[in-house]
């Protein structure tokens, strides 16, 4: 299911999207969705990494050595 949102964009960006869409035969919506998907994925990685670091520094989370992960997951014989 899709959901619509309304966004105001600078004219220069809309012109660039129009040109790209015309040159490639795709829609502006396609390129907006592609750009947002890529950017949101990047932002998720950045902000989740920052949250993880904050949790580590505050003692709300801990790290594990590679050896601990291997042992906990029964992977010793796979290496």
C-alpha positions as CSV (number, residue, x, y, z in Angstrom):
1,X,0.0,0.0,0.0
2,X,1.3,3.4,-0.9
3,X,0.9,6.7,0.9
4,X,1.0,10.1,-0.6
5,X,2.9,13.0,1.0
6,X,3.3,16.6,-0.2
7,X,6.7,18.2,-0.4
8,X,7.8,21.6,-1.6
9,X,10.9,21.5,-3.7
10,X,13.0,24.3,-5.1
11,X,12.3,25.1,-8.8
12,X,15.9,24.2,-9.8
13,X,15.4,20.7,-8.3
14,X,12.1,20.3,-10.0
15,X,13.6,21.4,-13.3
16,X,16.4,18.9,-12.9
17,X,13.9,16.1,-12.1
18,X,11.8,17.1,-15.1
19,X,14.9,16.9,-17.4
20,X,16.0,13.6,-15.9
21,X,12.5,12.1,-16.3
22,X,12.2,13.3,-19.9
23,X,15.7,12.0,-20.9
24,X,15.2,8.6,-19.4
25,X,11.5,7.9,-19.9
26,X,10.9,7.4,-16.2
27,X,8.7,9.5,-13.9
28,X,9.8,12.1,-11.4
29,X,8.1,10.0,-8.8
30,X,10.3,7.1,-9.6
31,X,13.5,9.2,-9.1
32,X,12.1,10.8,-5.9
33,X,11.4,7.4,-4.5
34,X,14.8,6.0,-5.5
35,X,16.6,9.0,-3.9
36,X,14.6,8.8,-0.7
37,X,15.1,5.1,-0.4
38,X,18.9,5.5,-0.7
39,X,19.1,8.5,1.6
40,X,16.8,7.0,4.3
41,X,19.0,3.8,4.2
42,X,22.1,5.9,4.7
43,X,20.5,7.9,7.5
44,X,19.3,4.7,9.3
45,X,22.9,3.4,9.2
46,X,24.3,6.7,10.6
47,X,21.7,7.2,13.3
48,X,21.6,3.6,14.4
49,X,25.4,3.6,14.7
50,X,25.3,6.8,16.7
51,X,22.6,5.3,19.0
52,X,24.7,2.1,19.4
53,X,27.7,4.2,20.3
54,X,25.7,6.2,22.9
55,X,24.4,2.9,24.4
56,X,27.9,1.5,24.6
57,X,29.3,4.6,26.3
58,X,26.4,4.8,28.7
59,X,26.8,1.1,29.7
60,X,23.4,0.1,28.2
61,X,25.0,-2.3,25.8
62,X,28.2,-4.3,25.5
63,X,30.5,-5.6,22.9
64,X,31.6,-9.2,22.2
65,X,34.9,-10.4,20.8
66,X,35.0,-12.4,17.6
67,X,36.0,-15.5,19.6
68,X,32.9,-15.1,21.8
69,X,30.6,-14.8,18.7
70,X,32.2,-17.8,17.1
71,X,31.8,-19.9,20.2
72,X,28.3,-18.7,21.0
73,X,27.1,-19.6,17.5
74,X,28.9,-22.9,17.2
75,X,31.1,-21.8,14.3
76,X,34.5,-22.9,15.6
77,X,34.5,-25.9,13.3
78,X,33.5,-23.8,10.3
79,X,36.6,-21.6,10.2
